[in-house]
Amino acid sequence: MKSSRLVSILLLLQTRGRMTAAQLAEELEVSVRTVYRDVEALGAAGVPLYGDAGHAGGYRLLDGYRTRLTGLTADEAEALFLAGAPGPAAELGLGSVLAAAQLKVRAALPAELRAHADRISGRFHLDAPGWYAEADEAPYLPAVADAVWNGRVLQVRYRRWARPTDVERRLEPYGLVLKAGRWYVVAGPGPRTFRVDQILELATSDEEFSRPDDFDLPAYWRAYQRDFHERLYREEALVRMAPGVTHTRATSYGPADADGWRQARVPIESIDRALGEFLSMGADVEVLEPSELRERLAATVGELVERYAG
């Protein structure tokens, strides 16, 4: 995107000093001709950028020139990482901080970049939750976020699925994850994963903890999702699928028969869950195994035929 490249050129020259068009092109992964056009656009916008010819030449900014991102606080700088997600930023208690940061950035940009920024914000919007899903109420989210930022221990009363359902936990919050509109806190010792909306009571403390130096939140979450998937879908169904029909969890497909139908193996969570899932696929799927699921489907379909035939 052109506006992003223009900002990148400014920051590269501001931090590295003189750079040739070829160096800029390599850094930005564009052609030298594109760099020439971008430099002209910056000059037309009033940026004091100069080009020197010769072996030691290149582009540079006027000595002392800096982009005017003054007055940016630490909280605002953190909030900029959520600039594409104003809803989640507000949930974390950073809504006003994010708005102030965006205002300062916008005011600091040259006219052309400002126009591009306005077009981007007016044409792209992130809405994380899925359709037909009620938003989870997580009143303690700002407090959990504050504990994450500052490395403070939390004492919580937490509701889980297993009995006893309500338990007391001491959490060392390493990080927060937003998944499909739902917030999770990854906390030690362990670490383990907790749903923020299932925190019933929360007490902050002055006790500090040390986050492990080798802890990688994205890597942990990827591993957690893989493990969750493996624990959730422990059984398997063998099915036949109509021509052109697929299943997102199918692990293998057999060759098509004379009618174009293929066999597939699909991991399932339980017979009850799979019953509704395969019923929703209608006549495009036939369950072959397990026999209990096939019998449950046949009985349910028989009841439906009897109910609607009268």
ZAPA-335238 format. One record per residue (C-alpha): residue number from 1; x, y, z. Coordinates in steps of 0.5 Angstrom, whole numbers, plus 500, padded with zeros to 3 digits. Example, Ala and Ser with C-alpha at 12.3 -4.5 7.8 and 13.67 -1.06 7.14 Angstrom:
! ZAPA-335238
1/525/491/516
2/527/498/514
//
This chain:
! ZAPA-335238
1/500/500/500
2/503/507/498
3/502/510/504
4/505/505/508
5/511/505/504
6/512/513/504
7/512/512/512
8/517/507/511
9/521/511/507
10/521/517/512
11/523/512/518
12/528/509/514
13/532/515/512
14/530/518/519
15/534/512/523
16/539/510/518
17/541/517/514
18/543/517/507
19/540/511/503
20/540/510/495
21/534/508/491
22/537/501/490
23/537/500/498
24/531/503/499
25/528/499/494
26/531/492/497
27/529/494/504
28/521/495/501
29/521/490/496
30/519/494/491
31/522/497/484
32/527/503/484
33/522/506/479
34/517/506/485
35/522/509/490
36/523/515/485
37/515/516/485
38/515/515/492
39/520/520/493
40/517/525/489
41/510/524/492
42/514/526/499
43/517/532/496
44/511/535/493
45/508/534/500
46/513/538/503
47/518/533/506
48/525/536/506
49/528/530/502
50/534/531/498
51/538/527/493
52/546/527/492
53/549/524/486
54/555/520/485
55/558/514/488
56/557/516/496
57/550/519/494
58/543/517/496
59/537/520/499
60/537/524/506
61/533/528/510
62/535/535/512
63/539/535/518
64/535/536/524
65/528/534/521
66/524/529/524
67/517/527/523
68/512/530/528
69/510/525/533
70/511/529/539
71/508/528/546
72/506/521/545
73/506/517/552
74/508/510/553
75/501/508/554
76/499/511/547
77/505/507/544
78/502/501/547
79/495/502/544
80/498/503/537
81/499/496/537
82/491/495/537
83/490/501/532
84/486/496/527
85/482/494/533
86/478/499/537
87/473/495/540
88/478/490/543
89/482/497/545
90/476/499/549
91/475/493/552
92/482/493/555
93/481/500/558
94/485/503/552
95/479/507/548
96/481/514/550
97/488/513/550
98/488/510/543
99/484/515/540
100/489/520/543
101/495/517/540
102/491/516/533
103/490/524/533
104/497/525/534
105/499/521/529
106/494/524/524
107/496/531/526
108/504/529/525
109/503/526/518
110/504/530/511
111/497/532/507
112/498/526/502
113/499/521/508
114/493/524/512
115/489/523/506
116/491/516/505
117/490/515/513
118/483/517/513
119/481/513/507
120/484/507/510
121/480/508/517
122/474/509/513
123/474/503/509
124/477/498/513
125/474/495/520
126/475/489/524
127/469/486/528
128/472/480/531
129/466/476/534
130/463/471/530
131/456/471/527
132/450/469/532
133/454/470/538
134/453/474/544
135/459/478/546
136/462/475/553
137/461/480/559
138/468/480/562
139/468/486/567
140/475/484/570
141/478/485/563
142/481/492/564
143/484/489/571
144/487/483/568
145/490/487/563
146/493/492/568
147/496/486/571
148/499/483/565
149/502/490/563
150/505/491/570
151/507/484/572
152/502/483/578
153/499/477/581
154/492/476/581
155/487/472/586
156/481/470/583
157/475/466/584
158/474/462/577
159/468/458/574
160/470/452/571
161/467/446/567
162/469/440/572
163/467/440/579
164/468/443/584
165/466/449/579
166/468/455/583
167/475/455/585
168/480/460/588
169/486/461/584
170/493/465/584
171/495/467/577
172/501/470/574
173/498/473/568
174/503/472/562
175/499/475/557
176/492/476/554
177/489/473/547
178/483/475/543
179/480/469/540
180/473/469/536
181/471/475/540
182/473/472/547
183/478/474/551
184/483/469/555
185/489/470/560
186/495/465/559
187/498/465/567
188/503/461/571
189/505/457/574
190/504/452/568
191/502/456/564
192/495/455/564
193/489/458/560
194/483/461/563
195/477/465/560
196/477/472/563
197/469/472/562
198/469/466/567
199/473/470/573
200/467/471/578
201/471/475/583
202/478/478/582
203/483/482/587
204/489/485/585
205/496/485/589
206/502/489/590
207/506/482/589
208/510/482/583
209/512/476/579
210/518/475/573
211/515/473/567
212/519/467/564
213/524/470/559
214/523/464/554
215/516/465/554
216/513/466/547
217/505/468/547
218/504/466/540
219/508/460/540
220/504/458/546
221/497/459/543
222/499/455/537
223/501/449/541
224/495/450/546
225/490/450/540
226/493/444/537
227/493/440/544
228/486/443/545
229/484/440/538
230/487/433/539
231/483/433/546
232/477/435/543
233/476/430/537
234/478/424/540
235/473/419/536
236/472/419/529
237/467/417/524
238/467/414/517
239/462/417/512
240/461/418/505
241/460/425/501
242/456/427/495
243/460/430/489
244/463/436/491
245/462/436/498
246/468/437/503
247/468/437/511
248/473/442/514
249/476/437/519
250/476/431/514
251/483/428/515
252/483/423/509
253/479/422/503
254/478/416/499
255/477/415/491
256/471/417/488
257/466/411/486
258/462/411/480
259/457/416/482
260/462/421/485
261/461/419/492
262/468/419/496
263/469/416/503
264/472/420/508
265/474/420/516
266/472/426/520
267/474/427/527
268/468/428/532
269/468/430/539
270/462/426/541
271/456/422/538
272/451/427/541
273/455/433/537
274/456/429/531
275/449/427/531
276/447/435/530
277/453/436/525
278/451/431/520
279/444/432/520
280/445/439/518
281/449/436/512
282/442/433/510
283/443/428/504
284/450/430/502
285/453/425/507
286/452/418/509
287/455/416/516
288/458/409/515
289/461/408/522
290/461/408/528
291/454/404/528
292/452/408/534
293/452/414/530
294/449/411/524
295/443/408/528
296/442/415/532
297/441/418/525
298/437/413/522
299/432/414/528
300/432/421/528
301/431/421/521
302/425/416/522
303/422/421/527
304/422/427/522
305/419/423/517
306/413/421/521
307/412/428/524
308/412/431/517
309/408/426/513
310/402/427/517
//
